[in-house]
Amino acid sequence: MRFSRHRSIFTLLAVAGLLCGGGVLFSRLRAQERREETQIAPGITLLSVSTQTPSGPLRFWLVRAQKMVWQLGLQVADPQNIAGKRSVRDMAGTSGATVAINGGFFAYDGAAVGAVKVGGEWQRLPWKSRTALMWNNDTAQIAPLAGRCELSLTLQNGTTPIHDAALNGFSLPGTHTNLNDGFAVLMPRFGVKYKRKLGDEIAEFSDGQRILRAQDELPGEISIPANGFLLVARGQAALTLRQVRTARWKVKLGAPQFDKFPNILGAGPRLIENSFVKTTEIAEEFRPDVVARGPRTAVGFDQNGNTLFLVADGRQAASVGLTIPETAQLFQSLGATEAINLDGGSSTQLVIGGELINAPSGYDPVNPLRPREVRVINALILKAKSSS
């Protein structure tokens, strides 16, 4: 690593080891543990640990960033493509971050699964009221988050609300079902252009005003207005859009109770609440493979509000990884009082000073000896407040 080091390296008999089955995390275990504590920069440290657990070897890292010195941020892979992906290292370089980890979940088509709000702009809506991380310059909160994209149209005889439109995609929040009857709002973050599908009825809006053009005047690929949006209607919704050409439309996004937070990242499950382990994988309907042992990425805060990043390798001989309950128990033991799980598995990446620190579990058939850096949808970053 290129960053300056102040090390304390020691080998000891661990008083603690991970126990299987979500039991007591730390108990007496006759195993060697190796720890290395490094100062990355003023106000931010890295703890590297290699230890032995009943399930096998484990390697993990903890970044602790002082609240008064370091700012948490959210970097999206491609500002002009909602499904764009890049490696965490690439996003760290673009943003100038000192530290970066992979962020939220994403679908096979690349779009984020769960809430994404950056700089006050909603890019994706919450997913099934799952836990989300929300923050501004002064405070952060981890809580369940529900939100929607609401449309309303105003005619001479009044205003009609239309709930649950899709945002920057064609599935309603909390579903993978393609939208066949309803509305979709496509903002500039969706992409530069939208390619029309058979049966689409499309309205263009710029600076709050509808651009009136007949459907046969629209090109096959329609530019999304930089200061507006496209409204795409299918099924019965297409008839509504066709019949109300002179209506005034309004789009309302997100979760009003959390408007004070310009940055939101949906993920989950929750790991820790008020210093207690509280995992929500069942209530939030996570698949068993998400809960099972594997590489882990998580974010949390200590009692002083300092930001904590936890990353653990998995699915390899040098490190077997963690289950969700084990991740929560380990994070608690490291001082987290609030914490949420992020995307893990082959997405797990920790980058410091432009260098990849962990060994991602992805396999590269072209170069089997090279750890593969999976391209992901977004990243959490840490930058010094003086440079953010």
Buried (B, 14 or more C-beta within 10 A) or exposed (E): EEBEEEEEEEEEEBEBBBBEEBEEBBEEBEBEBBBBBBBBBEBBBBBBBBBBBEBBBBBBBBBBBBBEBBBBBBBBBBEEBBBBBBBBBBBBBBBEBBBBBBBBBBEEEBBBBBBBBBEEBBBBBBBBBBBBBBBEEEEBBBBBBBBBBBBBBEEEEEEEEBEBBBBBBBBBBBEEEEBEEBBBBBBBBBBEBBEBEEEBBBBBBEEEEBEEEEEEEBEEEBEBBEEBBBBBBBBEBBEBBEEBEEBEBEBEBBBEEBEEBBBBBBBBBBBBBEEEBBBBBEBBBBEEEBBEBBBBBBBBBBEEBBBBBBBBBBBBEEBBBBBBBBBBBBBBEBBBBBBBBBBBBBBBBBBBBBEBBBBBBBEEEEEEEEBBBBBBBBBBBBBBEEEB
